[in-house]
């Protein structure tokens, strides 16, 4: 639900901490002063990363220091691209309509503050340079260099820059992000521990790491105070992605996922059922033009199973219900539509079974009640329908006095493939 921008730049304190907490005693945390102060870290890490990933560097990775001010300038430059500006503007209004961020929040400023706090190091696929932030703790720098070296190696076999350019399909972008970050976490831990069974060294496994992240939020005030959707979107690719890559490593030892990337967060969340078994490919949904010549589509994207979970959890505050309500997701598309009375949100979801559609519909009604009560000031509805033979639900949140329910969508013109 958040713009899938600069996800690799977010390899910050909580990621470094995840490895440092579990394997701190296994590393030498030195950082000598001077221009080449990271050379020994890189020289030590490169052969370990190559063995862990199973690939060789085609050319030596470059490493350069950057100040916090330079990092923020880098973020601002990236956010100023036309692609980023469109995505930020559309994501901000969509997140507000979904009730995931406050109406008063300026998303770009929030992300700049959050990422500036988080970044300890990052690999930039445009310049092919691994940048390390000056003044970061030596033990975290050592860990982040290992993590970012995996990205530098990935980029020599897969065009990382192209993955950042995916538009209009946040779910696919999030799945790709999970593979890229998940492999970096998994193989970083393999390299640091010297074993692919490193989970035996981590008290509580991934749940233990998640708990450590929560407990260490006080060291990251911007992260601790960020909306839930931002926190979970940042954590998801590192931890859920690492779990996916652990499973991939067991199913396809010695292989890389680059030629057969997951197409949805559903495949990341349920790899045994949706990726390794009978592959569940997400259905692509195309919505027709909105009714009324005065309306125009400002932004269009998809949610996927993971963001659907976040939406339900945000308003129901029930993790089990959120997981249950998003299960059976098969595809979706939402649009932010400008009307004379203000912006409207139209969201069409497809489901694998009538039972799954019914479960989501029931929880969507609970969500509407939790957000707006019995007498909403807006026109809000959740309507079960069938589209191209698939159970579906049409959700509309529009200004009062505008059309309700399926009047927003000509069902016979919805494209599904």
DRENDO-1510 file (C-alpha; in Angstrom, 1 decimal, always signed):
<recs>
REC; n; res; u; v; w
REC; 1; UNK; +0.0; +0.0; +0.0 .
REC; 2; UNK; +3.0; +2.2; +0.5 .
REC; 3; UNK; +4.9; +3.3; -2.6 .
REC; 4; UNK; +7.5; +0.7; -3.5 .
REC; 5; UNK; +10.3; +3.2; -3.6 .
REC; 6; UNK; +13.9; +2.8; -2.4 .
REC; 7; UNK; +13.1; -0.4; -0.5 .
REC; 8; UNK; +16.7; -1.3; -0.5 .
REC; 9; UNK; +17.7; +2.0; +1.0 .
REC; 10; UNK; +15.7; +1.0; +4.1 .
REC; 11; UNK; +18.3; -1.5; +5.2 .
REC; 12; UNK; +18.6; +0.3; +8.4 .
REC; 13; UNK; +18.9; -0.1; +12.1 .
REC; 14; UNK; +16.2; -2.8; +12.5 .
REC; 15; UNK; +17.7; -4.9; +9.8 .
REC; 16; UNK; +21.3; -4.6; +11.0 .
REC; 17; UNK; +20.0; -5.3; +14.5 .
REC; 18; UNK; +18.2; -8.5; +13.4 .
REC; 19; UNK; +21.5; -10.0; +12.4 .
REC; 20; UNK; +23.6; -8.3; +15.1 .
REC; 21; UNK; +21.3; -9.5; +17.9 .
REC; 22; UNK; +21.5; -13.1; +16.8 .
REC; 23; UNK; +25.1; -13.3; +15.7 .
REC; 24; UNK; +26.9; -10.5; +17.4 .
REC; 25; UNK; +29.5; -12.7; +19.0 .
REC; 26; UNK; +30.4; -14.2; +15.6 .
REC; 27; UNK; +31.9; -11.1; +14.0 .
REC; 28; UNK; +34.8; -8.7; +14.4 .
REC; 29; UNK; +33.3; -5.2; +14.7 .
REC; 30; UNK; +36.1; -2.8; +13.7 .
REC; 31; UNK; +36.1; +0.2; +11.4 .
REC; 32; UNK; +39.4; +1.9; +10.9 .
REC; 33; UNK; +39.4; +5.6; +10.0 .
REC; 34; UNK; +40.3; +6.9; +6.6 .
REC; 35; UNK; +39.0; +6.7; +3.0 .
REC; 36; UNK; +39.6; +2.9; +2.9 .
REC; 37; UNK; +38.1; +2.2; +6.3 .
REC; 38; UNK; +35.5; -0.3; +4.9 .
REC; 39; UNK; +38.0; -2.2; +2.7 .
REC; 40; UNK; +38.7; -4.8; +5.3 .
REC; 41; UNK; +35.0; -5.4; +6.0 .
REC; 42; UNK; +34.4; -5.8; +2.2 .
REC; 43; UNK; +37.4; -8.0; +1.7 .
REC; 44; UNK; +36.3; -10.3; +4.5 .
REC; 45; UNK; +32.7; -10.4; +3.5 .
REC; 46; UNK; +32.9; -10.9; -0.3 .
REC; 47; UNK; +34.0; -14.6; -0.3 .
REC; 48; UNK; +31.5; -15.5; +2.4 .
REC; 49; UNK; +28.7; -13.8; +0.5 .
REC; 50; UNK; +29.7; -15.6; -2.7 .
REC; 51; UNK; +29.6; -18.9; -1.0 .
REC; 52; UNK; +26.3; -18.2; +0.7 .
REC; 53; UNK; +24.6; -17.0; -2.4 .
REC; 54; UNK; +26.2; -19.4; -4.8 .
REC; 55; UNK; +27.3; -16.7; -7.3 .
REC; 56; UNK; +30.6; -15.0; -8.0 .
REC; 57; UNK; +31.1; -11.2; -8.4 .
REC; 58; UNK; +31.7; -10.3; -12.0 .
REC; 59; UNK; +33.5; -7.1; -10.9 .
REC; 60; UNK; +34.6; -5.8; -7.5 .
REC; 61; UNK; +32.0; -3.9; -5.6 .
REC; 62; UNK; +32.6; -0.2; -4.9 .
REC; 63; UNK; +32.1; +1.2; -1.4 .
REC; 64; UNK; +31.9; +4.9; -0.5 .
REC; 65; UNK; +31.0; +6.8; +2.6 .
REC; 66; UNK; +28.1; +9.3; +2.7 .
REC; 67; UNK; +27.0; +11.8; +5.4 .
REC; 68; UNK; +23.4; +11.9; +6.7 .
REC; 69; UNK; +22.9; +15.1; +4.8 .
REC; 70; UNK; +24.0; +13.4; +1.6 .
REC; 71; UNK; +21.7; +10.5; +2.2 .
REC; 72; UNK; +18.7; +12.9; +2.6 .
REC; 73; UNK; +19.7; +14.7; -0.5 .
REC; 74; UNK; +19.8; +11.4; -2.3 .
REC; 75; UNK; +16.3; +10.5; -1.1 .
REC; 76; UNK; +15.0; +13.9; -2.2 .
REC; 77; UNK; +16.5; +13.5; -5.6 .
REC; 78; UNK; +14.9; +10.1; -6.0 .
REC; 79; UNK; +11.5; +11.4; -4.7 .
REC; 80; UNK; +11.7; +14.1; -7.3 .
REC; 81; UNK; +11.5; +11.8; -10.3 .
REC; 82; UNK; +8.2; +11.8; -12.2 .
REC; 83; UNK; +7.6; +8.2; -11.4 .
REC; 84; UNK; +8.1; +8.7; -7.7 .
REC; 85; UNK; +6.1; +11.9; -7.5 .
REC; 86; UNK; +3.1; +10.1; -9.2 .
REC; 87; UNK; +3.4; +7.2; -6.9 .
REC; 88; UNK; +3.7; +9.3; -3.8 .
REC; 89; UNK; +0.8; +11.5; -4.6 .
REC; 90; UNK; -1.5; +8.6; -5.5 .
REC; 91; UNK; -0.4; +6.4; -2.5 .
REC; 92; UNK; -1.0; +9.3; -0.1 .
REC; 93; UNK; -4.6; +9.9; -1.1 .
REC; 94; UNK; -5.3; +6.2; -1.4 .
REC; 95; UNK; -3.9; +5.4; +2.0 .
REC; 96; UNK; -6.0; +8.2; +3.5 .
REC; 97; UNK; -9.1; +6.9; +1.8 .
REC; 98; UNK; -8.4; +3.4; +3.1 .
REC; 99; UNK; -7.9; +4.9; +6.6 .
REC; 100; UNK; -4.3; +3.7; +6.9 .
REC; 101; UNK; -2.6; +7.1; +7.5 .
REC; 102; UNK; -4.0; +10.3; +9.1 .
REC; 103; UNK; -5.6; +12.8; +6.8 .
REC; 104; UNK; -3.1; +15.4; +7.9 .
REC; 105; UNK; +0.0; +13.4; +7.1 .
REC; 106; UNK; +2.3; +14.5; +4.3 .
REC; 107; UNK; +3.6; +11.1; +3.1 .
REC; 108; UNK; +6.7; +12.3; +1.3 .
REC; 109; UNK; +8.0; +14.1; +4.4 .
REC; 110; UNK; +7.1; +11.1; +6.6 .
REC; 111; UNK; +9.1; +8.7; +4.3 .
REC; 112; UNK; +12.1; +11.0; +4.1 .
REC; 113; UNK; +12.3; +11.3; +7.9 .
REC; 114; UNK; +11.7; +7.5; +8.3 .
REC; 115; UNK; +14.3; +6.4; +5.7 .
REC; 116; UNK; +16.9; +9.0; +6.8 .
REC; 117; UNK; +16.7; +7.5; +10.3 .
REC; 118; UNK; +16.8; +3.9; +9.0 .
REC; 119; UNK; +19.6; +4.0; +6.5 .
REC; 120; UNK; +23.0; +2.8; +7.6 .
REC; 121; UNK; +24.0; +1.7; +4.2 .
REC; 122; UNK; +22.5; +1.1; +0.8 .
REC; 123; UNK; +23.4; -0.2; -2.6 .
REC; 124; UNK; +22.4; +2.1; -5.5 .
REC; 125; UNK; +21.9; +0.1; -8.8 .
REC; 126; UNK; +22.2; +3.3; -10.8 .
REC; 127; UNK; +25.7; +4.1; -9.8 .
REC; 128; UNK; +26.7; +0.5; -8.9 .
REC; 129; UNK; +28.1; +1.8; -5.6 .
REC; 130; UNK; +27.5; +0.6; -2.0 .
REC; 131; UNK; +27.2; +3.7; +0.2 .
REC; 132; UNK; +27.8; +3.6; +4.0 .
REC; 133; UNK; +26.6; +6.4; +6.3 .
REC; 134; UNK; +29.3; +8.1; +8.3 .
REC; 135; UNK; +29.0; +7.8; +12.0 .
REC; 136; UNK; +27.0; +4.6; +12.1 .
REC; 137; UNK; +27.9; +2.1; +14.9 .
REC; 138; UNK; +30.8; -0.2; +13.7 .
REC; 139; UNK; +29.0; -3.5; +14.4 .
REC; 140; UNK; +25.9; -2.3; +12.4 .
REC; 141; UNK; +28.1; -1.1; +9.5 .
REC; 142; UNK; +29.8; -4.6; +9.3 .
REC; 143; UNK; +26.3; -6.2; +9.2 .
REC; 144; UNK; +24.9; -3.8; +6.6 .
REC; 145; UNK; +27.9; -4.1; +4.4 .
REC; 146; UNK; +27.3; -7.9; +4.2 .
REC; 147; UNK; +23.6; -7.3; +3.5 .
REC; 148; UNK; +24.2; -4.7; +0.8 .
REC; 149; UNK; +26.9; -6.8; -0.8 .
REC; 150; UNK; +24.2; -9.4; -1.5 .
REC; 151; UNK; +22.3; -6.6; -3.4 .
REC; 152; UNK; +25.5; -5.7; -5.3 .
REC; 153; UNK; +25.9; -9.3; -6.3 .
REC; 154; UNK; +22.2; -9.7; -7.2 .
REC; 155; UNK; +22.5; -6.6; -9.5 .
REC; 156; UNK; +25.2; -8.3; -11.5 .
REC; 157; UNK; +22.8; -11.2; -12.4 .
REC; 158; UNK; +19.4; -9.3; -12.2 .
REC; 159; UNK; +18.5; -5.8; -13.1 .
REC; 160; UNK; +17.5; -4.4; -9.7 .
REC; 161; UNK; +16.8; -1.0; -11.2 .
REC; 162; UNK; +14.0; -2.4; -13.4 .
REC; 163; UNK; +12.3; -3.9; -10.3 .
REC; 164; UNK; +12.0; -0.4; -8.8 .
REC; 165; UNK; +10.3; +0.8; -11.9 .
REC; 166; UNK; +7.2; -1.4; -11.6 .
REC; 167; UNK; +4.1; +0.8; -11.8 .
REC; 168; UNK; +0.5; +0.1; -11.0 .
REC; 169; UNK; +1.1; -3.3; -9.5 .
REC; 170; UNK; +2.2; -2.8; -5.9 .
REC; 171; UNK; +1.5; -6.5; -5.0 .
REC; 172; UNK; +4.0; -7.8; -7.6 .
REC; 173; UNK; +6.5; -5.1; -6.6 .
REC; 174; UNK; +6.2; -6.1; -3.0 .
REC; 175; UNK; +6.7; -9.8; -3.9 .
REC; 176; UNK; +9.9; -8.9; -5.9 .
REC; 177; UNK; +11.0; -6.7; -3.0 .
REC; 178; UNK; +10.6; -9.6; -0.6 .
REC; 179; UNK; +12.8; -11.9; -2.7 .
REC; 180; UNK; +15.5; -9.3; -3.1 .
REC; 181; UNK; +15.6; -8.3; +0.6 .
REC; 182; UNK; +14.8; -11.7; +1.8 .
REC; 183; UNK; +17.7; -13.3; +0.0 .
REC; 184; UNK; +20.0; -10.5; +1.4 .
REC; 185; UNK; +18.9; -11.2; +5.0 .
REC; 186; UNK; +19.0; -15.0; +4.6 .
REC; 187; UNK; +22.3; -15.2; +2.8 .
REC; 188; UNK; +23.8; -12.5; +5.0 .
REC; 189; UNK; +23.0; -14.7; +8.0 .
REC; 190; UNK; +24.4; -17.7; +6.3 .
REC; 191; UNK; +27.6; -15.9; +5.5 .
REC; 192; UNK; +27.9; -14.5; +9.1 .
REC; 193; UNK; +27.2; -17.8; +10.8 .
REC; 194; UNK; +28.9; -20.2; +8.4 .
REC; 195; UNK; +25.9; -22.5; +8.3 .
REC; 196; UNK; +22.5; -22.7; +6.5 .
REC; 197; UNK; +21.0; -23.9; +9.8 .
REC; 198; UNK; +21.6; -20.6; +11.5 .
REC; 199; UNK; +18.0; -20.5; +12.8 .
REC; 200; UNK; +19.2; -22.8; +15.7 .
REC; 201; UNK; +21.4; -19.9; +16.8 .
REC; 202; UNK; +18.5; -17.4; +17.0 .
REC; 203; UNK; +16.4; -17.6; +20.2 .
REC; 204; UNK; +12.7; -17.7; +19.1 .
REC; 205; UNK; +13.5; -17.7; +15.4 .
REC; 206; UNK; +11.9; -15.1; +13.2 .
REC; 207; UNK; +9.3; -14.4; +15.9 .
REC; 208; UNK; +12.2; -13.6; +18.2 .
REC; 209; UNK; +13.6; -11.2; +15.7 .
REC; 210; UNK; +10.2; -9.5; +15.3 .
REC; 211; UNK; +10.0; -9.1; +19.0 .
REC; 212; UNK; +13.5; -7.6; +19.2 .
REC; 213; UNK; +12.5; -5.1; +16.5 .
REC; 214; UNK; +9.5; -4.1; +18.5 .
REC; 215; UNK; +11.5; -3.8; +21.7 .
REC; 216; UNK; +14.2; -1.7; +20.0 .
REC; 217; UNK; +11.8; +0.9; +18.6 .
REC; 218; UNK; +12.8; +3.4; +21.2 .
REC; 219; UNK; +16.1; +3.7; +19.4 .
REC; 220; UNK; +14.2; +4.6; +16.2 .
REC; 221; UNK; +11.7; +7.3; +17.1 .
REC; 222; UNK; +10.6; +8.0; +13.5 .
REC; 223; UNK; +9.9; +4.3; +13.0 .
REC; 224; UNK; +8.2; +3.9; +16.4 .
REC; 225; UNK; +5.8; +6.8; +15.7 .
REC; 226; UNK; +5.1; +5.9; +12.1 .
REC; 227; UNK; +1.7; +4.5; +11.1 .
REC; 228; UNK; +1.3; +0.8; +11.3 .
REC; 229; UNK; +1.1; +0.4; +7.6 .
REC; 230; UNK; +4.5; +2.0; +7.2 .
REC; 231; UNK; +6.1; -0.1; +9.9 .
REC; 232; UNK; +4.7; -3.3; +8.5 .
REC; 233; UNK; +5.5; -2.4; +4.9 .
REC; 234; UNK; +9.2; -1.8; +5.8 .
REC; 235; UNK; +9.5; -5.0; +7.9 .
REC; 236; UNK; +7.6; -7.4; +5.5 .
REC; 237; UNK; +10.3; -7.8; +2.8 .
REC; 238; UNK; +13.1; -8.5; +5.3 .
REC; 239; UNK; +11.4; -11.0; +7.5 .
REC; 240; UNK; +8.7; -12.6; +5.4 .
REC; 241; UNK; +11.1; -12.4; +2.5 .
REC; 242; UNK; +13.8; -14.2; +4.5 .
REC; 243; UNK; +11.3; -16.9; +5.4 .
REC; 244; UNK; +10.3; -17.3; +1.8 .
REC; 245; UNK; +14.0; -17.6; +0.8 .
REC; 246; UNK; +14.6; -20.2; +3.5 .
REC; 247; UNK; +11.8; -22.3; +2.0 .
REC; 248; UNK; +13.2; -21.7; -1.5 .
REC; 249; UNK; +16.7; -22.8; -0.3 .
REC; 250; UNK; +15.2; -26.0; +0.9 .
REC; 251; UNK; +13.1; -26.7; -2.2 .
REC; 252; UNK; +15.7; -25.5; -4.8 .
REC; 253; UNK; +19.1; -25.9; -3.2 .
REC; 254; UNK; +21.9; -24.1; -5.1 .
REC; 255; UNK; +19.4; -22.3; -7.4 .
REC; 256; UNK; +18.4; -18.6; -7.7 .
REC; 257; UNK; +14.8; -17.4; -7.9 .
REC; 258; UNK; +15.5; -14.6; -10.4 .
REC; 259; UNK; +14.0; -16.4; -13.5 .
REC; 260; UNK; +10.8; -17.4; -11.7 .
REC; 261; UNK; +10.0; -14.6; -9.3 .
REC; 262; UNK; +6.9; -14.7; -7.2 .
REC; 263; UNK; +4.1; -12.7; -8.7 .
REC; 264; UNK; +2.2; -11.8; -5.5 .
REC; 265; UNK; +2.5; -11.4; -1.8 .
REC; 266; UNK; +0.2; -14.4; -1.5 .
REC; 267; UNK; +3.0; -16.5; -2.9 .
REC; 268; UNK; +5.4; -15.0; -0.3 .
REC; 269; UNK; +3.0; -15.6; +2.6 .
REC; 270; UNK; +1.9; -19.1; +1.5 .
REC; 271; UNK; +4.8; -20.5; -0.6 .
REC; 272; UNK; +3.9; -24.2; -0.1 .
REC; 273; UNK; +0.3; -23.7; -1.3 .
REC; 274; UNK; +0.8; -20.8; -3.8 .
REC; 275; UNK; +4.3; -21.0; -5.2 .
REC; 276; UNK; +6.0; -24.4; -4.8 .
REC; 277; UNK; +2.8; -26.5; -5.2 .
REC; 278; UNK; +0.1; -25.7; -7.8 .
REC; 279; UNK; +1.1; -22.2; -8.6 .
REC; 280; UNK; -1.6; -19.6; -7.8 .
REC; 281; UNK; -1.2; -16.8; -10.2 .
REC; 282; UNK; -3.0; -13.6; -9.3 .
REC; 283; UNK; -5.9; -12.6; -11.5 .
REC; 284; UNK; -5.3; -9.2; -13.3 .
REC; 285; UNK; -8.3; -6.9; -12.9 .
REC; 286; UNK; -9.0; -3.9; -15.2 .
REC; 287; UNK; -11.7; -1.5; -14.3 .
REC; 288; UNK; -13.8; +0.4; -16.8 .
REC; 289; UNK; -14.0; +4.2; -16.9 .
REC; 290; UNK; -16.0; +5.6; -13.9 .
REC; 291; UNK; -19.6; +6.7; -14.5 .
REC; 292; UNK; -20.3; +10.3; -15.2 .
REC; 293; UNK; -18.2; +12.5; -17.5 .
REC; 294; UNK; -17.2; +14.7; -14.5 .
REC; 295; UNK; -15.3; +11.9; -12.8 .
REC; 296; UNK; -11.7; +11.0; -13.6 .
REC; 297; UNK; -9.3; +8.3; -12.4 .
REC; 298; UNK; -6.5; +10.0; -10.5 .
REC; 299; UNK; -4.6; +6.8; -9.4 .
REC; 300; UNK; -5.0; +3.0; -9.8 .
REC; 301; UNK; -3.2; +0.1; -8.2 .
REC; 302; UNK; -3.7; -3.2; -6.4 .
REC; 303; UNK; -3.5; -4.3; -2.8 .
REC; 304; UNK; -2.7; -8.0; -2.8 .
REC; 305; UNK; -3.2; -10.3; +0.2 .
REC; 306; UNK; -0.7; -8.6; +2.4 .
REC; 307; UNK; -2.0; -5.1; +2.1 .
REC; 308; UNK; -5.6; -6.4; +2.4 .
REC; 309; UNK; -4.5; -7.9; +5.7 .
REC; 310; UNK; -3.1; -4.6; +6.9 .
REC; 311; UNK; -6.3; -2.8; +5.9 .
REC; 312; UNK; -8.5; -5.2; +7.9 .
REC; 313; UNK; -6.1; -5.2; +10.9 .
REC; 314; UNK; -5.9; -1.4; +10.9 .
REC; 315; UNK; -9.7; -1.1; +11.6 .
REC; 316; UNK; -10.5; -4.4; +13.3 .
REC; 317; UNK; -7.4; -4.6; +15.5 .
REC; 318; UNK; -7.7; -8.4; +15.3 .
REC; 319; UNK; -4.8; -10.2; +13.7 .
REC; 320; UNK; -6.6; -13.6; +13.3 .
REC; 321; UNK; -9.6; -11.9; +11.7 .
REC; 322; UNK; -7.3; -9.9; +9.3 .
REC; 323; UNK; -5.5; -13.1; +8.2 .
REC; 324; UNK; -8.8; -15.0; +7.9 .
REC; 325; UNK; -10.4; -12.2; +5.9 .
REC; 326; UNK; -7.6; -11.9; +3.4 .
REC; 327; UNK; -7.2; -15.6; +2.9 .
REC; 328; UNK; -8.5; -16.8; -0.5 .
REC; 329; UNK; -7.6; -13.5; -2.2 .
REC; 330; UNK; -7.3; -14.1; -6.0 .
REC; 331; UNK; -6.8; -10.6; -7.4 .
REC; 332; UNK; -7.9; -7.0; -7.1 .
REC; 333; UNK; -7.7; -3.4; -8.4 .
REC; 334; UNK; -8.6; -0.1; -6.8 .
REC; 335; UNK; -9.0; +3.4; -8.2 .
REC; 336; UNK; -9.0; +6.8; -6.7 .
REC; 337; UNK; -11.6; +8.7; -8.6 .
REC; 338; UNK; -12.0; +12.5; -8.5 .
REC; 339; UNK; -15.6; +13.6; -8.4 .
REC; 340; UNK; -17.1; +17.1; -8.2 .
REC; 341; UNK; -17.8; +16.4; -4.5 .
REC; 342; UNK; -14.3; +15.1; -3.7 .
REC; 343; UNK; -12.2; +11.9; -4.1 .
REC; 344; UNK; -13.9; +8.4; -4.1 .
REC; 345; UNK; -12.3; +5.0; -3.6 .
REC; 346; UNK; -13.5; +2.1; -5.7 .
REC; 347; UNK; -12.0; -1.4; -4.9 .
REC; 348; UNK; -12.9; -4.6; -6.7 .
REC; 349; UNK; -11.5; -7.8; -5.1 .
REC; 350; UNK; -11.7; -11.4; -6.6 .
REC; 351; UNK; -11.7; -14.5; -4.4 .
REC; 352; UNK; -10.9; -18.1; -4.9 .
REC; 353; UNK; -14.1; -19.5; -3.4 .
REC; 354; UNK; -17.5; -18.1; -2.5 .
REC; 355; UNK; -16.7; -18.9; +1.2 .
REC; 356; UNK; -13.5; -16.7; +1.0 .
REC; 357; UNK; -15.5; -13.9; -0.7 .
REC; 358; UNK; -18.2; -14.2; +2.0 .
REC; 359; UNK; -15.6; -14.1; +4.8 .
REC; 360; UNK; -14.0; -11.0; +3.4 .
REC; 361; UNK; -17.4; -9.3; +2.8 .
REC; 362; UNK; -18.4; -10.0; +6.4 .
REC; 363; UNK; -15.2; -8.5; +7.8 .
REC; 364; UNK; -15.5; -5.6; +5.4 .
REC; 365; UNK; -18.9; -4.7; +6.8 .
REC; 366; UNK; -17.3; -4.8; +10.3 .
REC; 367; UNK; -14.6; -2.6; +9.1 .
REC; 368; UNK; -17.1; +0.0; +7.7 .
REC; 369; UNK; -18.9; +0.0; +11.0 .
REC; 370; UNK; -15.6; +0.3; +13.0 .
REC; 371; UNK; -14.6; +3.3; +10.8 .
REC; 372; UNK; -17.8; +5.1; +10.3 .
REC; 373; UNK; -20.4; +3.8; +12.7 .
REC; 374; UNK; -24.1; +3.3; +11.9 .
REC; 375; UNK; -24.5; +6.6; +10.1 .
REC; 376; UNK; -21.4; +7.3; +7.9 .
REC; 377; UNK; -21.0; +10.8; +6.6 .
REC; 378; UNK; -19.8; +9.3; +3.3 .
REC; 379; UNK; -21.4; +6.8; +0.9 .
REC; 380; UNK; -19.8; +3.6; +1.9 .
REC; 381; UNK; -20.8; +0.1; +0.8 .
REC; 382; UNK; -19.5; -3.5; +0.3 .
REC; 383; UNK; -21.4; -5.5; -2.3 .
REC; 384; UNK; -20.9; -9.2; -3.1 .
REC; 385; UNK; -21.1; -9.9; -6.8 .
REC; 386; UNK; -19.8; -12.3; -9.5 .
REC; 387; UNK; -17.4; -11.1; -12.1 .
REC; 388; UNK; -16.4; -13.3; -15.1 .
REC; 389; UNK; -17.4; -16.4; -13.1 .
REC; 390; UNK; -15.3; -15.3; -10.0 .
REC; 391; UNK; -16.8; -14.5; -6.6 .
REC; 392; UNK; -16.1; -10.8; -6.0 .
REC; 393; UNK; -16.7; -7.9; -3.7 .
REC; 394; UNK; -17.1; -4.3; -4.7 .
REC; 395; UNK; -16.1; -1.8; -2.0 .
REC; 396; UNK; -16.9; +1.9; -2.5 .
REC; 397; UNK; -16.1; +4.8; -0.2 .
REC; 398; UNK; -17.3; +8.0; -1.8 .
REC; 399; UNK; -18.5; +11.5; -0.9 .
REC; 400; UNK; -22.1; +11.8; +0.4 .
REC; 401; UNK; -24.5; +12.4; -2.4 .
REC; 402; UNK; -22.6; +10.4; -5.0 .
REC; 403; UNK; -23.6; +7.0; -6.5 .
REC; 404; UNK; -23.5; +4.0; -4.2 .
REC; 405; UNK; -22.4; +0.4; -4.6 .
REC; 406; UNK; -22.1; -1.2; -8.0 .
REC; 407; UNK; -23.3; +2.0; -9.7 .
REC; 408; UNK; -19.6; +2.9; -9.7 .
REC; 409; UNK; -18.6; -0.2; -11.7 .
REC; 410; UNK; -20.1; -1.6; -14.9 .
REC; 411; UNK; -19.6; -5.3; -13.9 .
REC; 412; UNK; -19.9; -6.6; -17.4 .
REC; 413; UNK; -17.0; -4.4; -18.5 .
REC; 414; UNK; -14.5; -5.4; -15.8 .
REC; 415; UNK; -11.6; -7.2; -17.4 .
REC; 416; UNK; -10.2; -10.3; -15.8 .
REC; 417; UNK; -7.3; -12.4; -17.0 .
</recs>
